[in-house]
Amino acid sequence: MSIILSTGNVLHARNSGAQDLVSNLKRRVLQWVDGEQHPGPALSFAGPVKLEIPPNPREPLFLAESPERNTQVEITVKIFFPPASSIAARAKILERALTQFEATTPDYVTISHLVLSFPEITFSDHDDGEDLDEEDDSTIGSSISEQDIFDIWTVAVRTADCYKVRGVGVSEFSTARLEALIKFSKHMGLALPSINQINIRDCCVLPPSLLALAKENGVKLLAHNDALNILPEKSMLETVSLLMSENLIRTESKWSWEWLLKITGVVASRGVVCGLGWMVEFINVSDGI
C-alpha cells in the first residue's frame, strides 16, 4: 500500500531546508482533507491500494500553460533515495518515481536535468591527491562503493533516455568521485554528468581541481541547501498520522518513504526560480510493496 503526495508550487513559503519540505507536506495533506477529498469510509491499507493526493489546483507547480511557454523553463528533478534502500532497489525506485512524475504532469513538461542524491555521500573539499577509497562519506547509513555508484549511474542514464531527460547530474561529488564517474562514463559510452550540486555551506571556496575538472567536461557546479537527512522518520510519521487522525486511513502498520522528488523550475533566460515543489511516496512496509 502506498500514499503518493504532491505539494504543488510552494515557492511562496518562507521556510527553507527540511522544515520547508515537512511543513509543506503537512500543509498539503490538511488542504486536501479540508476541502478536496471525497467523503467515504476509511481506507484499510491491506493489499495493493494507492492513495494519491495531487497538487493543489490553485497552486500549480508548472506555470507554463503551453509548449511554447514551457521551452522557456528548465525543470530540474532531484531524486532522494532512502538511506536504507539497496543499490539494486534504487534502479526500480528511480523508474517508479519518474513514471509517477510523468503521469501527474502535463504532456508538454520535460525534465531538463535529473539529479541523483546519494544518502551516503557528503562533499569533501580535500584537493589534489585525494584517495576515493579513503574518503569519508559516511552519513546517515552505510558507505557506498565506486562500483555501486557506477551501477546506479548506468541505470539512471539509460532510464533518463526513456523519459526524454536532457541531462543527468549528481550531488555532493568531490573531485575524485566526479573524475571517476566521468572516466567510467567515457569508457562505457554513457552521457557525462551535466550537474554537480554542492551544499551551499561548502560551495563558497571550491578546490581548484574540481573547478578545472568541471570546466573541462562541461559540468555545471551549482549550490543547493537540502538537508542531509532530508525526511527524518519522525517527520514522515507525523505527515502520515494526519491522515490517520482524520480517520482516512486505519492501520497499525509501519511506514517508510520510497522516494522523494524535489522539482524546481527556472526561467532559463533570466535564471529566476518560478516553481518549487515536492513529490513523495510513503509505503506500508508491512505489505512488502
VENMO-V15038 format. One record per residue. N is the residue number from 1. SS is DSSP state (H for helix, E for strand, L for the rest). OMEGA is omega as a letter, one per 40 degrees, with the letter a starting at -180 (none if undefined). NEAR is the number of other ideal C-beta (glycine too) atoms within 12 Angstrom. Layout:
{{N;SS;OMEGA;NEAR} {N;SS;OMEGA;NEAR}}
This chain:
{{1;L;a;31} {2;E;i;33} {3;E;i;40} {4;E;a;34} {5;E;i;45} {6;E;a;38} {7;L;a;41} {8;L;a;34} {9;L;a;28} {10;L;a;35} {11;L;a;27} {12;L;a;19} {13;L;a;24} {14;L;a;11} {15;L;a;19} {16;L;i;19} {17;H;a;25} {18;H;a;25} {19;H;i;22} {20;H;i;28} {21;H;a;39} {22;H;a;36} {23;H;a;23} {24;H;i;39} {25;H;i;42} {26;H;a;32} {27;H;a;30} {28;H;i;41} {29;H;a;37} {30;H;i;25} {31;H;a;26} {32;H;i;31} {33;H;a;25} {34;H;a;14} {35;H;a;14} {36;L;a;20} {37;L;a;24} {38;L;a;12} {39;L;i;11} {40;L;a;10} {41;L;i;10} {42;L;i;18} {43;E;i;25} {44;E;a;19} {45;L;i;30} {46;L;a;17} {47;L;a;16} {48;L;i;13} {49;L;i;22} {50;E;i;23} {51;E;i;30} {52;E;i;23} {53;E;a;37} {54;L;i;28} {55;L;i;33} {56;L;a;26} {57;L;i;15} {58;L;a;14} {59;L;a;24} {60;L;a;26} {61;L;a;38} {62;L;a;36} {63;L;i;26} {64;L;a;28} {65;L;i;14} {66;L;i;15} {67;H;a;15} {68;H;i;10} {69;H;a;18} {70;H;a;26} {71;L;i;18} {72;L;a;24} {73;E;i;34} {74;E;a;34} {75;E;i;42} {76;E;i;38} {77;E;i;45} {78;E;a;39} {79;E;i;49} {80;E;i;41} {81;E;i;41} {82;L;a;34} {83;L;a;29} {84;L;a;20} {85;L;i;33} {86;L;i;19} {87;H;i;31} {88;H;a;14} {89;H;a;23} {90;H;i;35} {91;H;i;27} {92;H;i;21} {93;H;a;34} {94;H;a;40} {95;H;i;25} {96;H;a;28} {97;H;a;43} {98;H;i;36} {99;H;i;21} {100;H;i;31} {101;H;a;39} {102;H;a;26} {103;H;a;19} {104;L;i;28} {105;L;i;31} {106;L;a;22} {107;L;a;14} {108;L;a;19} {109;L;i;33} {110;L;a;29} {111;L;i;37} {112;L;a;32} {113;E;i;36} {114;E;a;45} {115;E;i;41} {116;E;i;51} {117;E;i;47} {118;L;a;42} {119;L;a;35} {120;L;a;34} {121;L;i;41} {122;L;a;31} {123;L;i;39} {124;L;a;29} {125;L;i;27} {126;L;a;22} {127;L;a;18} {128;L;i;16} {129;L;a;12} {130;L;a;26} {131;L;a;16} {132;H;a;29} {133;H;a;15} {134;H;a;13} {135;L;a;28} {136;L;a;18} {137;L;a;31} {138;L;i;17} {139;L;a;24} {140;L;a;26} {141;L;a;21} {142;L;i;18} {143;L;i;23} {144;L;a;36} {145;L;i;20} {146;H;a;28} {147;H;i;16} {148;H;i;29} {149;H;i;34} {150;H;a;26} {151;H;a;27} {152;H;i;38} {153;H;i;40} {154;H;i;28} {155;H;a;29} {156;H;a;43} {157;H;a;33} {158;H;i;24} {159;H;a;32} {160;H;i;35} {161;H;a;19} {162;H;a;17} {163;L;i;29} {164;L;i;18} {165;L;a;33} {166;L;a;23} {167;E;i;31} {168;E;a;39} {169;E;a;40} {170;E;a;43} {171;E;i;43} {172;L;a;41} {173;L;i;45} {174;L;i;36} {175;H;a;35} {176;H;a;31} {177;H;a;42} {178;H;i;46} {179;H;i;29} {180;H;i;29} {181;H;i;43} {182;H;i;31} {183;H;i;21} {184;H;a;26} {185;H;i;27} {186;H;a;16} {187;H;a;13} {188;H;a;17} {189;L;i;11} {190;L;i;26} {191;L;i;30} {192;L;i;30} {193;L;i;40} {194;L;a;35} {195;E;i;37} {196;E;i;43} {197;E;i;38} {198;E;i;39} {199;E;a;29} {200;L;i;19} {201;L;a;18} {202;L;a;26} {203;L;a;23} {204;L;i;13} {205;L;a;13} {206;L;i;30} {207;L;i;27} {208;H;a;14} {209;H;i;23} {210;H;i;34} {211;H;a;22} {212;H;i;18} {213;H;a;31} {214;H;a;33} {215;H;a;16} {216;H;a;16} {217;H;i;25} {218;L;i;17} {219;L;i;35} {220;E;i;27} {221;E;a;35} {222;E;a;31} {223;E;i;20} {224;E;i;32} {225;L;a;26} {226;L;i;36} {227;L;i;28} {228;L;i;29} {229;L;a;25} {230;L;a;38} {231;L;a;43} {232;L;a;24} {233;H;a;22} {234;H;a;14} {235;H;i;29} {236;H;a;33} {237;H;i;24} {238;H;i;22} {239;H;i;37} {240;H;a;39} {241;H;i;22} {242;H;i;30} {243;H;i;32} {244;H;a;25} {245;H;i;18} {246;L;i;19} {247;L;i;18} {248;L;i;29} {249;E;i;33} {250;E;i;19} {251;L;i;28} {252;L;a;13} {253;L;i;26} {254;L;a;19} {255;E;i;34} {256;E;i;33} {257;E;a;42} {258;E;i;38} {259;E;i;40} {260;E;i;44} {261;E;i;45} {262;E;a;43} {263;E;a;45} {264;E;i;36} {265;E;a;34} {266;E;i;25} {267;E;a;21} {268;L;a;21} {269;L;a;11} {270;L;a;11} {271;L;a;15} {272;E;i;17} {273;E;a;24} {274;E;i;29} {275;E;i;33} {276;E;a;37} {277;E;a;44} {278;E;i;45} {279;E;a;44} {280;E;i;43} {281;E;i;40} {282;E;i;43} {283;E;i;35} {284;E;a;31} {285;H;a;24} {286;H;a;16} {287;H;a;22} {288;L;a;14} {289;L;none;23}}
